[in-house]
Amino acid sequence: MEEIYESIYERASAYLDTRQNEVHVSLSYEFARRLADHYPEADRDVVFPAILLHDVGWKMVSEERQSNAFGPNATDMEARRAHEVEGAGIAGRILESLDYDKEKTAEIMAIIDGHDTRQKAFSINDALVKDADKLWRCTPTGVDIDHVRFGVDRKGHLDMLSEVIDRWFFTPEARRMAREALDEARRATSQK
């Protein structure tokens, strides 16, 4: 990880000790790096900070509300939206404290402020962040965490993920990565 991204992650880490976000953000960052290699037109100096900071706002939402704000049975859309708004503000303050480029900071904040609730991507940078954010769910680790968190059996969760790939992901490469990760998760399931 480049030095500036390490500094961003260090400052973000104080906000990631909820919802298994340390694991989620680390896996999502690796997917963002892989996606950026396939889409050189994307601005890494927007995509990487955005993925590192995208969920810092969950720290401002009570854990009780968090559990109802995401997943297949989500009912608290206000809490989901609150994490985006809070996260954009926290990200702006973190980036300002690092004297990060102001234009890039504005784009990063715009991406974070809608990364879960905005249905369309407004740029390739936004698309890659949205894709990297969801890709972790298809990994063996993501499947292990989410099927327990959502109270669904592992096989049923894997089947659901397979069905949403074409709806969830914006880029062809993310869809390919999702299928590859799900195949790995299925192999891990059969070995348990």
Backbone hydrogen bonds, N-H to C=O, Kabsch-Sander energy under -0.5 kcal/mol:
donor,donor_aa,acceptor,acceptor_aa,energy
6,E,2,E,-2.4
7,S,3,E,-2.3
8,I,4,I,-2.2
9,Y,5,Y,-2.7
10,E,6,E,-2.7
11,R,7,S,-1.9
12,A,8,I,-2.3
13,S,9,Y,-2.2
14,A,11,R,-0.5
15,Y,12,A,-2.7
16,L,13,S,-1.2
18,T,16,L,-0.6
21,N,18,T,-1.8
22,E,16,L,-0.8
24,H,20,Q,-2.3
25,V,21,N,-3.0
26,S,22,E,-1.7
27,L,23,V,-2.4
28,S,24,H,-2.6
29,Y,25,V,-2.6
30,E,26,S,-1.7
31,F,27,L,-2.0
32,A,28,S,-2.5
33,R,29,Y,-2.3
34,R,30,E,-2.1
35,L,31,F,-2.9
36,A,32,A,-2.6
37,D,33,R,-1.5
38,H,34,R,-0.9
38,H,35,L,-0.9
39,Y,35,L,-1.3
42,A,39,Y,-2.2
44,R,42,A,-0.9
46,V,43,D,-2.2
47,V,43,D,-2.8
48,F,44,R,-2.3
50,A,46,V,-2.0
51,I,47,V,-2.4
52,L,48,F,-2.1
53,L,49,P,-1.8
54,H,50,A,-1.4
56,V,53,L,-1.7
58,W,55,D,-1.5
59,K,56,V,-1.3
60,M,57,G,-1.7
61,V,58,W,-1.9
66,Q,62,S,-2.4
67,S,63,E,-1.7
68,N,65,R,-1.2
69,A,66,Q,-2.0
70,F,66,Q,-0.5
74,A,71,G,-1.5
75,T,68,N,-2.7
76,D,68,N,-3.1
77,M,75,T,-1.0
80,R,76,D,-1.6
81,R,77,M,-2.5
82,A,78,E,-2.4
83,H,79,A,-2.0
84,E,80,R,-1.1
85,V,81,R,-2.2
86,E,82,A,-3.1
87,G,83,H,-1.9
88,A,84,E,-2.4
89,G,85,V,-1.8
90,I,86,E,-2.6
91,A,87,G,-2.9
92,G,88,A,-2.3
93,R,89,G,-2.1
94,I,90,I,-2.7
95,L,91,A,-2.8
96,E,92,G,-2.4
97,S,93,R,-2.2
98,L,94,I,-0.9
98,L,95,L,-0.6
99,D,96,E,-1.8
100,Y,95,L,-2.6
105,T,101,D,-2.4
106,A,102,K,-2.2
107,E,103,E,-1.9
108,I,104,K,-2.7
109,M,105,T,-2.7
110,A,106,A,-2.0
111,I,107,E,-2.4
112,I,108,I,-2.6
113,D,109,M,-2.4
114,G,112,I,-2.4
115,H,112,I,-1.3
118,R,114,G,-2.1
127,A,123,S,-2.4
128,L,124,I,-2.4
129,V,125,N,-2.0
130,K,126,D,-2.7
131,D,127,A,-2.7
132,A,128,L,-2.9
133,D,129,V,-2.5
134,K,130,K,-1.5
135,L,131,D,-2.3
136,W,132,A,-0.9
137,R,134,K,-1.6
138,C,135,L,-1.9
139,T,136,W,-1.4
142,G,136,W,-0.6
143,V,139,T,-2.9
144,D,140,P,-2.4
145,I,141,T,-2.4
146,D,142,G,-3.0
147,H,143,V,-2.4
148,V,144,D,-0.9
149,R,145,I,-2.6
150,F,146,D,-2.9
151,G,148,V,-0.9
152,V,147,H,-2.3
157,H,153,D,-2.3
158,L,154,R,-2.5
159,D,155,K,-2.5
160,M,156,G,-2.2
161,L,157,H,-2.4
162,S,158,L,-2.1
163,E,159,D,-1.6
164,V,160,M,-1.1
164,V,161,L,-0.5
165,I,161,L,-0.8
167,R,164,V,-0.6
168,W,164,V,-3.0
169,F,165,I,-2.0
175,R,171,T,-1.9
176,R,172,P,-2.2
177,M,173,E,-2.7
178,A,174,A,-2.6
179,R,175,R,-2.1
180,E,176,R,-2.2
181,A,177,M,-2.8
182,L,178,A,-2.5
183,D,179,R,-2.1
184,E,180,E,-1.9
185,A,181,A,-2.4
186,R,182,L,-2.6
187,R,183,D,-2.2
188,A,184,E,-2.3
189,T,185,A,-1.9
190,S,186,R,-2.3
191,Q,187,R,-1.1
192,K,189,T,-1.2
